[in-house]
Amino acid sequence: VVTYETVRCWCDKFGEAFAHRVKAARRKPGSTWHLDEMFVTLRGEPFLLWRAVDEHDAELDILLQKRGDKDAAKRFFKRVMRSNPVSRKIVTDQLRSNPAAKAEIPKLANVKHVFVKAAARLNNRAENSHQPTRERERRMRGFRDLKRTQKFLSCFGPIRQHFALKRHLLRASLYRKQLAVQFVAWREFAEHAQNPSTSF
């Protein structure tokens, strides 16, 4: 019998270390960034959750912000660049703050920028990557605190993707085999997180 509060404390204590190990072990990020925003309500107030994924659907980073203006977009671009190599192409919706922010960042000046029209947004990988967050939001009966939500979702994305194999593309036997490999890797991540001296 484990309470929800106990699980929350475990997430606070180990989640960040687990997510860090998962990110370090996965393959090198792709050269295309897909960026999108979604609205999240925290205690009745709307916030924008900015998300970037690569062409392999791997989540690069997220950032929860109050606004969706140029400064907010610029802040998110810089955050993604801190932990990922500069992309060769950026795909976004038609939010005007994105090109305005990109133009003020020298490293992104020559990066190709592709705009996805509203009618074609289902093709945007970042748009589809919001679905697990929506599901988690419903199960948790909404998010409440800005900092706690940012911390939780930053860990939730990489960890969920570690186990989220493309089951519809795999035979049952191959799916079970690959899932077993993921669990072996997870046990190693957990061991390293509990014994920091062996992490590097």
Disulfide bonds with the S-S distance in Angstrom:
none
